[in-house]
Amino acid sequence: MRGFGLGVAIVGTGMIGAVHARAARLAGARLIGVAASEPSRSEQAAARLGAGRGYDSAEQAIADPAVDVVHICTPNATHLEFALAALKAGKGVICEKPLATTAADARLLVQTARESGRVATVPFVYRFHPMVREARARIHAAELGPLQLIHGSYLQDWLLDSNDTNWRVDAAKGGASRAFADIGSHWCDLIEWVSGERLVSVIAALNTTVPERPGGNRQSYASAAQGEAAAPVPVTTEDVAGALFKTQSGVLVNLTVSQVSAGRKNRLWFEIDGAQASVVFDQEEPERLWLARTRSTELLVRDPNTGSAEQRRLATLPPGHAQGYAQCFEAFVADTYAAVRGETRDGLPTFDDGLRSANIIEAVLKSSATQCWTAIEPEHRAEARPRSSDRTA
Ligand SMILES: NC(=O)c1ccc[n+]([C@@H]2O[C@H](COP(=O)([O-])OP(=O)(O)OC[C@H]3O[C@@H](n4cnc5c(N)ncnc54)[C@H](O)[C@@H]3O)[C@@H](O)[C@H]2O)c1
């Protein structure tokens, strides 16, 4: 069940690198070392995160024979280089989303992962909320009836102020899409996985509502103080996005994405409406699921003693003792390590899912540019089957 004995390295020690470090340790791995943007920062991060050592570079971390799995937690444009190097060095890889900044690069990574036979996963971690698993189980048991409509939003406010900035704003570091690729990608992965529907085409519009933001060093999260010191530069990536999709069975899917909606911190919300019932999940209230029929409404509460097998598997705390984002990450990392050991876990997002997401992002960008309905590239999705050489003693 746990990752005992696995040696892991974390490349990129910012916000999410620290979350990975904690999840790795809780899953029983040995945190061999960490690599930040420069050696002195690696040393500081190693002390802060309790890692064995700070590496001089990402390359040194990837080459370390003591490392079985490399976690790539750096800005998006670096993912391709580091993930390719790690796979070629024979490591298992957890690469942050978006897997790459273009679909062609994501495709190359999928191909390389398949050839390597290594486990390669992407943290679409919202799949690991127990009540998301409950929603999925009920849809698969046909409790909602045939699906009629899927809608929702993913809203944040951390880039609302024109002094707010981050490397994500810069297309060279984050990719051509910002808000949609950064958070819309999570929503699309989640609703496809929960509903079983497949998005086949899209009409989308992107809007940059804050035309200039501070330039300069964008390595950290938004900082007004940092922003005030740096001259403003034009913003080319979107703050908000609207997308209407059609699925393979003709269901309409409507999504609103924003990083400039005051008061919304990390509000991933979806509703799936079937012919018999509707279900709602809100990431900021993840312990509950709203399930309604025309004449009755239920509020389902996470409970390890009841509900679907996967809800119970991921419910690690007693009811009423709130689980959230951190536990999703812990479950995702533990399941990745289980896959490295050759075990099978339901709903583990792989590089194939990262490529799927890149194809959706690319179609959204194209649709926004052409103002036309755009087909989403269908990719053959192969099950990631770890080879016996992935197993560790
Ligand atoms: N799955 C999720 O829920 C989730 C949540 C947040 C972020 N992310 C993803 O994680 C990645 C990092 O995001 P973040 O919010 O932690 O950013 P961040 O800015 O907080 O951290 C990025 C870190 O990478 C370091 N870095 C930059 N270049 C490097 C290099 N060449 N070698 C080593 N380190 C380098 C920076 O110094 C910084 O510490 C992004 O791809 C983002 O999309 C995913």
The ligand as an ORCA input file, in Angstrom:
! r2SCAN-3c Opt
* xyz 0 1
  N      -1.730     19.779     -9.444
  C      -2.043     20.901     -8.813
  O      -3.066     20.969     -8.135
  C      -1.113     22.081     -8.914
  C      -1.232     23.152     -8.015
  C      -0.311     24.208     -8.123
  C       0.668     24.177     -9.096
  N       0.734     23.146     -9.975
  C       1.767     23.101    -11.020
  O       3.038     22.972    -10.392
  C       4.041     23.671    -11.109
  C       4.744     24.666    -10.171
  O       3.773     25.561     -9.677
  P       3.975     26.338     -8.281
  O       2.666     26.960     -7.996
  O       4.572     25.434     -7.262
  O       5.019     27.446     -8.713
  P       6.074     28.206     -7.783
  O       6.470     29.423     -8.508
  O       5.539     28.327     -6.390
  O       7.300     27.166     -7.725
  C       8.085     26.836     -8.848
  C       9.484     26.572     -8.345
  O      10.280     26.056     -9.397
  C      11.605     26.598     -9.218
  N      12.337     26.475    -10.459
  C      12.243     27.252    -11.578
  N      13.114     26.809    -12.521
  C      13.774     25.755    -11.981
  C      14.796     24.867    -12.459
  N      15.326     25.002    -13.674
  N      15.230     23.879    -11.636
  C      14.723     23.746    -10.404
  N      13.751     24.558     -9.893
  C      13.284     25.539    -10.682
  C      11.352     28.026     -8.762
  O      12.480     28.569     -8.118
  C      10.172     27.834     -7.820
  O      10.591     27.596     -6.502
  C       3.314     24.334    -12.294
  O       3.461     23.532    -13.444
  C       1.852     24.358    -11.856
  O       0.938     24.325    -12.932
  C      -0.138     22.105     -9.889
*
